[in-house]
């Protein structure tokens, strides 16, 4: 019986591995095609396979995100990009709900982890773009959605601005790119003509984000106890954010980083 169970498990794992390899072979082929319409056609076929045949939510979200990204950056079909990004976002919600409801052996995942699911990094956004194209492609799904809304001049862009930039900053590790993102964040906030949000963005960047980054740079030079120190930084920043009345989205961002630097992570 044990041998049969082992053989069954090996078979399942082999099937999963082969599916994973085949999927990324498909993306490797797509990223080498110049014609965006052909890329979209191939991705549409993958969408049928991975979104309608009971594959993982992440597999479907990846396809939908790449379709939306091509529609933004290659064909400028912003309305279609909005629809596809919304579907991708819903699949990420589904993935989180399954993950959270299932839980771990020792209890449920920490709800602060949800931001990593909401942001969902370059695993999704970069699959069907070559290395040169990736330089101009956002790393996160919320930024893809925001840019689709912005391109379509949809008023919902205003409501998605903060999430888009907080996610993108969280996935950015290059100082020059980070500085450009901060400048773009401020500029786009000003374009929204929302004075209150401009104040929030400016205060978050100047009074919380930049001081944290400056302090973290010192910790990288002295790694001993760095994680615990970073957690304290974010804890103090959260206290300050609440004190000055920054919206919940900023508090969620800080709570997520507290979790990342805590002993439970």
N, C-alpha and C positions, 0 to 999 in steps of 0.2 A: 504493500500500500504506500509506504513512504517513497519507494522508487517511482511509483506512478505519479504521486503528487509532485515529486521533484521534476519528473519529465514534463508534466503539465506546466509547471512554473517556468521551466526553461523555454518551453514553447511560447508561452505568453510574452516573456521578456524578449525573445528573439523577434516575435512579431512586432512588438513595440519599437525595438531597435531598428528593424527594417523599415517600419513606417516613418520613423524619425529621419533616417538616412534618405529615404525616397523623397520626403518633403523638402529637405534642404538641397537635394540634387535638383529639384524643380526650381527652387529659388536661385540656385547657382546658374541655371540655364537662363532664367528670366532676366537676371541682372546684366547678362551679356548681350541683350537684344537692344538695339538702338531705337527702334520704332515704339513709341509709348502705346500706340493702339494695339500692337501685337502683345506687348506686356500685359495690358489690361485684359485682352482676350484670354491669355493663359491664366491670369489670376482669377478671372471669372470661372474658368473650369475648375480651378482649385477650390474656389468658394463653394461650388456645388458639392465637391467631394468632402470638404472639411466642415462645412456648416450644415449640410443637409443629411449627412450620413453618420450622425452621432459620434463625431470625433470630439476631442477635448475643446473646451471653450477657448483655451489659449490658442490652439491651432486656428480656429475660426477668426478670433480677434486679430491674429497676425495677418491673415489674408486680407481682411477688411481694412486694416490700417494701411497696408501697402497699396491697396486700390485707392484709398482716399489720398494718400501721399502723392501718387502719380497724377491723380486728377487735379491736385493743387499745383504741383511743381512742373508738370509736363503738358497737361491739356487745359488747365485753368477751368475745369468744370466744377466750380465751387459748390453749386447746389447738390450735385451728386456726391461730392466729397463730404458734405455735411451729413447726408443720409448714411453713407458707409461708415463714417467715423462714429456716428451715433450707435450703429449696430455693433461696432467693435467695443464701444464703451459698455453697452448692455451685456455683451459676452464677458467682459471683465467683472461686471457686477455679479453675474451668474457664477463665475469662477470663485470670487470671494465668498459668496453665500454658501457654496458647497464646501469650500475650505473651512470656513468658520463654523458651519453647522456640524461638520464631521469632527473637528477638533483633533487633539493629540491624545496619546496615551495618558498624559499627565494633565489633561484639561484642554480648554479651548485656546486657540491662538489669541494673542493680545490684540484688542481692537485697534491699537495704534498702528498695527501692521497694515491696516487698510489703505493707507496712503501709498504704499508701495504697489498695491494692486491698482489704485486709481491712477497713479502716474504711469506705471508700466513702461519700462525703458526700451532701449534700442533693439532688444530682441525682436520686438514687433516692427519698429519703424524702419529698420535698415535692411530688411531681408532681401528686397528685390532691387537694391541700388548698389552700384559698384563703388569702390573706395573713393574715387574722385567725386562722385555725386553725393556721397554721405557727408561731405564737408558742409553742404548747404541744407541738409535734411535734419529737421529736429529729432531729438532723441526720444521724445515721449508722445504718447497718444493724446493727452489733453492739449498739447501745443498744436498737433495736427488738426484737432477739432477747432481750436481757436482760430488758426489761420484760414480754415475753410469758412468759418463764420465771418471773419474779417474780409476775406476776398469777396464774399457774397453780400457784403454790407448788411449783414444780419445784426439787429440790435442785441441779440443774445451774446455777441462777442464781448460786450462789456461785462457780462456776468461770468465769463469764463477766463478773463484776462489773468486774474491772480493765480488760479490753479495752474494755468498753462506755464506761467513763468516760474512759479515755485517748483513745479515738477522738473522743468528744464534745468533750473539751477541745481537741483538735487542730483542730476545725472551729469553734471559738467565738472570736469576735473582739470581743464586747461585754463590758467589765469587770464589769458587774453580773451578767450571765448566767454569766460565768466564776466569779465568787465564789459564786453559788448552786450551780453544779455541784460546786464543791469542798466545800461544806457537805453537799450531797446524797451525795457520794462517801463522806465520813466517816460520815454517818448510816447509809447502807446497809451500809457495812462493819461497823459496830457491830451492826446488826440480824442480820448473818450469824453472830454469836456465834463468830467465829474470831479469837481473840486475836492469833495470829501475823500474820494478814493485816491486822488493824487497825493493828498496829505498822508494817507495811510501808507501808500507805496514808498513815498519819500522817507517817512519815519522808519519803516521796516528796513529799508536798505541802509540808511545812514546810522541808525541807532541800534539796530539788532544784527542784520546780516554782515555788514562789513566789520564791525568790532569782533564778532564771533570768528570770522575768517582770519583776521589778524592774530587773534589769540591762538587759534588752531595751528597757524603756521609756526608759532613758537613751540607748540607741543610736538610737532613733527621733528623738530631738531633735538628734542629731549623726549624720547619715546616712553620712558619709564612713567607709568601711571597716566599716560596721555588719554586713554579712553575714559577713565573716571573723571579726569579734569574736563574733558569735553562734555560729559554728561552734566556736570555742574554748570558749565557755561550755558547749556541749553535750558537747564532748570531755572537759572537766574534770568535768562532772556524771556522765558515764559511768564515768570512773575512780573517782569517789567512790561511785557506785551499786554497783560491783563490790566495792569495799572494805568496804562495810557489808552486803553480801550481799543486795541487793534482787533479787527474782526476774527471770527472763529477760524477761518482758513489759515491764518498765520499761526494761531495757537495749535491747530492740528499739525502743521509743519514742524513746529518746535517739539510737540509731544512725540511725533514720529522719530525725531532725532534723539530725543531723550531715550526712547526705547532702543534705538540702534546702538547707543553707547552704554546701555545698562547691562547688568550681569545676567539678566534673563534672556538676552538676545543670543 
